[in-house]
């Protein structure tokens, strides 16, 4: 009973607005949307722009992967067309849509290995 009495006393009177409660809710909603945009939407748009640039810059000899998982090399690119000719193996060629192509990660140049650090002092053999 005492708990119910305390809750009724803490509740605002009918017709009055809660003090400060409305603004904090709006600030939290805005912060949630800002964080979602920062961590989800913005990186996705950046990735889409990079893929669009890659697909527009395709040239003969580029190694790619299709959406179906077929690895190949670009054999022919015509300006203004949405398709490219993909050489898969030997004389096997496929015409595929540019939107189904991705960059082949195996074709990317590997980073140069770092040279091992040389120690200035040579290790002396243990004396017994």
C-alpha positions in Angstrom: 0.0 0.0 0.0 2.7 2.4 0.9 4.4 1.7 -2.5 1.2 2.7 -4.4 0.9 5.8 -2.4 4.5 6.8 -3.2 3.9 6.1 -6.9 0.8 8.3 -6.9 2.6 11.1 -5.2 5.5 10.9 -7.6 3.2 10.9 -10.7 2.5 14.4 -12.1 -0.9 15.8 -11.7 -3.3 15.4 -14.6 -2.9 18.0 -17.4 0.7 19.0 -16.3 3.7 18.1 -18.4 6.7 16.1 -17.0 9.6 18.5 -16.3 12.5 17.8 -18.7 11.3 14.4 -19.7 10.3 15.3 -23.2 13.6 16.9 -24.2 15.7 14.0 -22.9 13.7 11.6 -25.0 14.2 13.6 -28.2 17.9 14.0 -27.5 18.3 10.2 -27.0 16.4 9.5 -30.3 18.5 12.0 -32.2 21.7 10.4 -30.7 20.6 6.9 -31.7 19.9 7.9 -35.3 23.3 9.8 -35.5 25.2 6.8 -34.2 23.3 4.5 -36.6 24.2 6.8 -39.5 27.8 7.1 -38.4 28.5 3.4 -37.9 26.1 1.7 -40.4 24.8 3.9 -43.3 27.9 6.0 -43.9 30.4 3.1 -44.3 27.9 1.3 -46.6 27.6 4.3 -48.9 31.4 4.6 -49.0 31.7 0.9 -50.0 29.0 1.3 -52.7 30.9 4.3 -54.2 34.2 2.3 -54.2 32.5 -0.6 -56.0 30.9 1.8 -58.5 34.3 3.3 -59.2 35.8 -0.1 -59.6 33.2 -1.3 -62.0 33.4 1.9 -64.1 37.3 1.6 -64.3 37.3 -2.0 -65.4 39.8 -2.7 -68.2 41.1 -5.6 -70.1 43.3 -7.9 -67.9 41.6 -7.1 -64.6 41.0 -10.2 -62.4 37.5 -10.3 -61.0 35.0 -12.7 -59.3 31.3 -12.9 -60.4 28.5 -13.0 -57.9 28.2 -16.7 -58.6 31.8 -17.3 -57.6 33.4 -17.6 -61.0 36.9 -16.3 -61.2 38.0 -14.8 -64.4 39.9 -12.1 -66.3 38.3 -9.3 -68.2 38.7 -9.9 -72.0 36.6 -7.1 -73.4 35.0 -3.9 -72.1 32.8 -1.8 -74.4 32.1 1.8 -73.5 28.4 2.5 -72.7 27.5 -1.1 -72.1 26.6 -2.7 -68.8 28.2 -6.0 -69.7 31.8 -7.2 -70.1 33.4 -10.3 -71.7 35.0 -12.5 -69.0 37.7 -15.0 -69.9 37.3 -18.0 -67.5 39.6 -20.6 -68.8 41.4 -21.0 -72.1 38.9 -20.1 -74.9 35.9 -20.1 -72.5 34.4 -16.6 -72.4 31.2 -15.4 -70.6 29.3 -12.2 -71.0 28.4 -10.9 -67.6 26.8 -7.8 -66.1 29.2 -5.3 -64.5 27.0 -5.2 -61.4 27.8 -8.9 -60.7 31.5 -8.3 -60.5 33.8 -7.9 -57.5 37.5 -7.3 -57.2 39.5 -10.5 -56.8 41.3 -10.2 -53.5 44.0 -12.7 -54.5 44.9 -10.4 -57.5 45.6 -7.5 -55.1 49.3 -6.8 -54.7 50.6 -8.2 -51.4 52.2 -5.7 -49.0 56.0 -5.9 -48.9 57.3 -7.8 -45.9 59.0 -5.7 -43.3 62.8 -6.1 -43.1 63.9 -7.7 -39.9 65.5 -5.3 -37.4 69.2 -5.7 -37.1 70.5 -5.6 -33.5 73.6 -3.5 -33.0 75.0 -5.8 -30.4 75.9 -9.3 -31.3 75.0 -11.9 -28.9 78.0 -13.4 -27.1 78.1 -17.2 -26.6 77.6 -18.4 -23.1 80.7 -19.1 -21.0 80.8 -22.0 -18.6 
